[in-house]
Amino acid sequence: MHKGEYAITPAGRVFMGEEPNEASAHIDVEEGLVFLLYRLSIHGRGKRSTFHEEWKEYLLKNSNYRTRKTINTSLSQRLRNLVSRGLANREGNQYSLSEKGQHYLQNFDQNSSFSSLNEEEDLSHQIDSFNQQQRDALYKRLQEMDPIRFEHTIKDLLLALGYEDVVVTSPTNDKGVDVTGTIQKGISSIKEVIQVKRNTTAAVSRRVMDGLRGSLYRFDAFQGTIITLSDFTKGTVQSALDRGAAPITLINGQKLLDLLIENGIGINRHKAEFFTVDPDYFTTEEVDDIEDERE
C-alpha cells in the first residue's frame, strides 16, 4: 500500500505464479494440506473416511474448527484442492499420493513439524510389508488345508458375518452345496446356499454357477454364493446377476482373504503402540508465556 493505494508486491506476483513457491508452501502448511499429503504417503491410498479421525485430531489441535460439519467440509475441500493441483490422485472414492505430490513433499523433509512423519511412513511401510507376508502365508495355509476343514472355515466366516443356522452339508449327498445358512436382510430372513471351490489353478466356469442355481430349490434357498481360492471366468461374472435369475454372489481368493482378515478368522490381530515428539510443546511462544508469568 502506498499513499492509500493498493498494489501487488513482487512476492505477491511470485505467489500468483503456477509454480510452487515459499509463500504457497507456507499456506499449504498452515491449511493442513501438507499434513494430508503426508497421511496419503503413509496410508498409500484410502477413502475420505480413512483420513477423517486424523484430520479431526489435527484440526482440534491446530485450528478453531470444532463442529462435525466444518471438519467434514474442510477435509473434502482440501482433498479436492490436492487433486485439482495434481498432488493427489482420485479413482472413484479412493485417494492416493501422485508422483508430483511425492516430489512436492521433499520440500518439507527438513521441516521439524513433519520430520517424525517420515519415520512414521517408514514404519508404516514395514508393517504393510509384514502384513503382506502374513497374507501370503494365510493363502498358502488355505491351499494346503483339508477340503472338509476348509468348508468349516467358511462356516466360521459366515457366522462372523452374521449368518445363522449355518450348516456344513454331508460330503456324500451335498448336491453341489457345501454350506447353508440364513441371513437377515431388513425384515426378511433369507436362506442361502454356498458352494466352495478350493481349486487354485482354474477359474470357476459358468457351468458351476448354473449347477448351483439348479440346487437352490432343493434347499428352499433364495440365493447362492460361490467361494473359490482362484477366480471366475468372464462369462460367470457376467451372468451372476442375470435379470430374472436367482442372484449368485462370487467371492474369489483375494476377496476371501480380505473377509477372513477383516473378521479375524485364521489370524491373530496385534496392536502396536508408538509415540512421537510434539514440537509445538517446545515452541518459543510457550517459553514467552512462561516468562510473562514470571514477570
C-alpha positions, 0 to 999 in steps of 0.5 A: 500500500502506498499513499492509500493505494493498493498494489501487488508486491513482487512476492505477491506476483511470485505467489500468483505464479503456477509454480510452487513457491515459499509463500504457497508452501507456507499456506499449504502448511498452515491449511493442513494440506501438507499434513494430508499429503503426508497421511496419503504417503503413509496410508498409500491410498484410502477413502475420505473416511480413512483420513477423517479421525486424523484430520479431526485430531489435527484440526482440534489441535491446530485450528478453531474448527470444532463442529462435525460439519466444518471438519467434514467440509474442510477435509473434502475441500482440501482433498479436492484442492490436492487433486485439482493441483495434481498432488493427489490422485482420485479413482472413484472414492479412493485417494492416493499420493501422485508422483508430483505430490511425492516430489512436492513433499521433499520440500518439507523433509527438513521441516521439524513439524513433519520430520517424525512423519517420515519415520512414521511412513517408514514404519508404516511401510514395514508393517504393510510389508509384514502384513503382506507376508502374513497374507501370503502365508494365510493363502498358502495355509488355505491351499494346503488345508483339508477340503472338509476343514476348509468348508468349516472355515467358511462356516466360521466366516459366515457366522462372523458375518452374521449368518445363522443356522449355518450348516456344513452339508454331508460330503456324500449327498451335498448336491453341489452345496457345501454350506447353508445358512440364513441371513437377515436382510431388513425384515426378511430372513433369507436362506442361502446356499454356498458352494466352495471351490478350493481349486487354485489353478482354474477359474470357476466356469459358468457351468458351476454357477448354473449347477448351483442355481439348479440346487437352490430349490432343493434347499428352499434357498433364495440365493447362492454364493460361490467361494473359490481360492482362484477366480471366475471366468468372464462369462460367470461374472457376467451372468451372476446377476442375470435379470430374472435369475436367482442372484449368485454372489462370487467371492474369489481368493483375494476377496476371501482373504480380505473377509477372513482378515477383516473378521479375524478368522485364521489370524491373530490381530496385534496392536502396536503402540508408538509415540512421537515428539510434539514440537509445538510443546517446545515452541518459543511462544510457550517459553514467552508465556512462561516468562510473562508469568514470571514477570 
